[in-house]
């Protein structure tokens, strides 16, 4: 009986060691995942700051322009991208038509 008790004790100890190893491995994987998440968050924060800075610069640039300058820029864009300009103008016309219909109650 003592031989069986020794075998059972050894099996319990082996299972405990395996569980401890698995737990340690899980902790290592979790720590690595947190480290990677922090790096990705830092990258996203830098990207956001860059996009925000560029948007602020563009907004400031547009505010400084006069209406004539904006019309000239729009005409240049239409000449450069006629297909896209057509699609945008059709979409805006559709939206404007729907908006007018709602205002008139039709």
Secondary structure as GFF3:
##gff-version 3
##sequence-region A 1 106
A	DSSP	alpha_helix	2	64	.	.	.	ID=ss1
A	DSSP	alpha_helix	67	80	.	.	.	ID=ss2
A	DSSP	alpha_helix	82	104	.	.	.	ID=ss3
###
